[in-house]
Amino acid sequence: MFKYLIFDLDETLYPRQTGLMQEIGVRINRYLIENLHLPPEQANELRKRYYNQHGTALRGLVVERPDVDPEDYLHFVHDIRLSDYIGPNPALAEMLRSLPLTKVIFTNATVEHAQNVLNILGVADQFADIIDVRRVEYVSKPNAEAYQRLLNILHTRGDACILIEDAARNLLPGKGLGMTTILVDSDDCAQVDYCVHDILAVKQIVDSLLATNNPQPTTHYQ
């Protein structure tokens, strides 16, 4: 029986076209340039390597550069005026309100960033909890340990969770733990359970899952 809807935050609850995550990427590069004293090209290459090897730049720094303060990094990269990129989304609020399961945010960012995003979107009251990178001890998605720590925090099993993300690579570890997976705004659907082109279409999937004990995976909704 499903208990939790676990939502990623950035580029899941709002479209990737806003440019917010691109700006965070710019600030990650700036952090590496200013704090590791790297030339721009080398900083960009290091960020890419950290992403591919460790999941996020933060995880790469935690593993390879223990002299770097993760909190200093997190404060710097999220120091952005969010209202320049996102705004209220009443349709999203209505959709979330209609879903009967307990809704949780699971993000590689901080609880402060998540709360600010949710407040601007107008959906903060729809989420029972925010599991941020600190609460999983700086183990970033898609590291499988982050998902196990999420389940431990929620005191639940994977098969009680529906996981909603914009990146297939961040869904697969959850699927490996028994979670039902929904991919938003991507065509990389081969290994996930369901794909939608818009966050609002998640409702169709969830309603279907709750209505039947034998859902058919890899369903595509527009």
C-alpha positions as CSV (number, residue, x, y, z in Angstrom):
1,M,0.0,0.0,0.0
2,F,1.4,3.4,-1.0
3,K,2.0,5.9,1.8
4,Y,4.4,8.5,0.4
5,L,4.8,10.7,-2.7
6,I,8.5,11.6,-2.7
7,F,9.2,14.6,-5.0
8,D,12.5,15.9,-6.2
9,L,12.6,19.7,-6.0
10,D,14.6,21.6,-8.7
11,E,13.4,21.1,-12.3
12,T,10.7,18.7,-11.1
13,L,8.3,21.0,-9.4
14,Y,9.1,23.8,-11.9
15,P,10.3,23.5,-15.6
16,R,14.0,23.3,-16.4
17,Q,13.5,26.1,-18.9
18,T,13.4,28.6,-16.0
19,G,17.2,28.7,-16.0
20,L,17.5,28.4,-12.2
21,M,19.6,25.3,-12.1
22,Q,21.8,26.7,-14.9
23,E,22.5,29.7,-12.6
24,I,23.2,27.3,-9.7
25,G,25.7,25.6,-12.1
26,V,27.4,29.0,-12.7
27,R,27.7,29.6,-9.0
28,I,29.2,26.1,-8.5
29,N,31.8,26.9,-11.0
30,R,32.5,30.2,-9.3
31,Y,32.9,28.5,-6.0
32,L,35.4,26.1,-7.4
33,I,37.3,28.9,-9.1
34,E,37.4,31.1,-6.0
35,N,37.9,28.5,-3.3
36,L,40.0,25.9,-5.0
37,H,41.9,28.6,-7.0
38,L,41.2,26.9,-10.3
39,P,41.1,28.5,-13.8
40,P,37.5,28.5,-15.2
41,E,38.0,25.7,-17.7
42,Q,39.5,23.4,-15.1
43,A,36.8,24.3,-12.6
44,N,34.1,23.4,-15.2
45,E,35.8,20.1,-15.9
46,L,36.1,19.3,-12.2
47,R,32.4,20.0,-11.7
48,K,31.6,17.6,-14.6
49,R,33.8,14.9,-13.2
50,Y,32.2,15.3,-9.7
51,Y,28.8,15.0,-11.3
52,N,29.6,11.9,-13.2
53,Q,31.7,10.2,-10.5
54,H,30.0,11.3,-7.3
55,G,26.5,12.5,-8.3
56,T,27.0,16.2,-7.3
57,A,29.8,18.6,-7.0
58,L,29.1,18.8,-3.2
59,R,29.6,15.0,-2.8
60,G,32.8,15.2,-4.8
61,L,34.1,17.9,-2.5
62,V,33.0,15.9,0.6
63,V,34.8,12.8,-0.6
64,E,37.9,14.4,-2.2
65,R,38.3,17.7,-0.4
66,P,37.6,17.3,3.3
67,D,39.1,20.7,3.9
68,V,36.1,22.3,2.1
69,D,33.2,23.2,4.4
70,P,30.0,21.8,2.9
71,E,27.9,24.5,4.6
72,D,30.0,27.3,3.0
73,Y,29.5,25.6,-0.4
74,L,25.7,25.2,0.1
75,H,25.3,28.8,1.2
76,F,27.3,30.1,-1.8
77,V,25.7,28.1,-4.6
78,H,22.1,28.8,-3.4
79,D,22.6,32.6,-2.9
80,I,20.2,33.4,-5.7
81,R,17.1,35.6,-6.0
82,L,14.7,32.9,-6.8
83,S,11.9,35.2,-7.8
84,D,13.9,36.1,-10.9
85,Y,13.3,32.5,-12.1
86,I,10.1,31.1,-10.6
87,G,6.7,32.3,-9.5
88,P,3.4,31.1,-8.0
89,N,1.9,28.1,-9.6
90,P,-1.8,27.7,-8.5
91,A,-2.3,24.7,-10.8
92,L,0.5,22.9,-9.2
93,A,-0.9,23.7,-5.7
94,E,-4.3,22.4,-6.8
95,M,-2.8,19.2,-8.2
96,L,-0.8,18.5,-5.1
97,R,-3.8,19.2,-2.9
98,S,-5.8,16.6,-4.7
99,L,-3.3,13.8,-4.0
100,P,-4.2,11.9,-0.8
101,L,-0.7,10.4,0.1
102,T,1.8,12.1,2.4
103,K,4.0,14.3,0.2
104,V,7.7,14.7,0.9
105,I,10.5,16.7,-0.8
106,F,13.8,14.8,-1.3
107,T,16.5,17.1,-2.5
108,N,20.3,17.4,-3.0
109,A,19.9,21.0,-1.9
110,T,19.3,22.5,1.5
111,V,16.1,22.7,3.5
112,E,16.3,26.5,3.3
113,H,16.5,26.5,-0.5
114,A,13.7,24.0,-0.7
115,Q,11.5,26.0,1.6
116,N,12.2,29.2,-0.4
117,V,11.3,27.4,-3.7
118,L,8.1,25.9,-2.2
119,N,7.1,29.3,-0.7
120,I,7.5,31.1,-4.1
121,L,5.6,28.3,-5.9
122,G,2.8,28.6,-3.3
123,V,2.9,24.9,-2.4
124,A,4.8,24.8,0.9
125,D,1.7,23.7,2.9
126,Q,1.4,20.6,0.7
127,F,4.5,18.9,2.0
128,A,4.8,17.1,5.3
129,D,8.6,17.0,5.3
130,I,11.8,18.1,3.5
131,I,14.6,15.6,3.4
132,D,17.6,17.6,2.4
133,V,21.3,16.7,1.8
134,R,22.2,17.4,5.4
135,R,19.6,14.9,6.7
136,V,21.2,12.1,4.6
137,E,24.6,13.2,5.8
138,Y,25.8,14.8,2.6
139,V,25.3,11.6,0.6
140,S,23.8,13.0,-2.7
141,K,21.4,11.4,-5.1
142,P,22.0,9.1,-7.1
143,N,24.1,7.3,-4.4
144,A,21.9,4.4,-3.3
145,E,22.8,5.1,0.4
146,A,21.0,8.4,0.2
147,Y,17.7,6.6,-0.7
148,Q,18.2,4.0,2.1
149,R,18.7,6.9,4.6
150,L,15.6,8.5,3.2
151,L,13.6,5.3,3.9
152,N,15.1,5.1,7.4
153,I,14.1,8.7,8.2
154,L,10.5,8.0,7.0
155,H,10.4,4.6,8.8
156,T,9.0,3.0,5.7
157,R,9.8,0.6,2.9
158,G,10.5,1.3,-0.8
159,D,7.3,-0.3,-2.0
160,A,5.3,2.2,0.0
161,C,6.8,5.1,-2.0
162,I,6.2,6.8,-5.3
163,L,9.3,8.7,-6.4
164,I,9.0,11.6,-8.8
165,E,12.1,13.1,-10.5
166,D,13.3,14.9,-13.6
167,A,16.4,12.7,-14.0
168,A,16.2,9.0,-14.8
169,R,19.5,8.4,-13.0
170,N,18.0,9.7,-9.8
171,L,15.0,7.3,-10.1
172,L,16.9,4.0,-10.7
173,P,18.4,3.7,-7.1
174,G,14.9,4.2,-5.7
175,K,13.4,1.7,-8.1
176,G,16.1,-0.8,-6.9
177,L,14.7,-0.4,-3.4
178,G,11.2,-1.1,-4.5
179,M,9.9,2.4,-5.2
180,T,7.5,3.1,-8.1
181,T,9.2,5.7,-10.3
182,I,7.8,8.6,-12.3
183,L,10.0,10.6,-14.7
184,V,9.0,14.2,-15.4
185,D,10.0,16.1,-18.6
186,S,12.4,13.7,-20.1
187,D,12.3,11.0,-22.8
188,D,14.8,8.7,-21.0
189,C,12.0,6.4,-20.1
190,A,13.4,2.9,-20.8
191,Q,14.2,1.9,-17.2
192,V,11.6,3.8,-15.2
193,D,8.0,2.8,-14.5
194,Y,6.2,5.9,-15.8
195,C,6.9,9.1,-17.8
196,V,5.1,12.4,-17.9
197,H,5.9,15.5,-19.9
198,D,4.6,17.8,-17.2
199,I,4.4,17.7,-13.4
200,L,0.7,18.2,-13.5
201,A,0.2,14.9,-15.3
202,V,1.6,13.1,-12.2
203,K,-2.0,13.1,-10.9
204,Q,-3.1,10.8,-13.6
205,I,-0.4,8.3,-12.7
206,V,-1.0,8.4,-9.0
207,D,-4.8,8.2,-9.4
208,S,-4.2,5.1,-11.6
209,L,-1.9,3.5,-9.1
210,L,-4.3,4.1,-6.2
211,A,-7.2,2.7,-8.2
212,T,-5.7,-0.6,-9.1
213,N,-3.5,-3.3,-7.6
214,N,-2.1,-4.2,-11.0
215,P,-0.8,-1.0,-12.6
216,Q,0.9,-1.3,-16.0
217,P,4.3,0.3,-16.0
218,T,6.0,2.5,-18.6
219,T,2.8,4.4,-19.3
220,H,3.3,7.7,-21.1
221,Y,1.0,10.7,-20.5
222,Q,1.1,14.0,-22.2
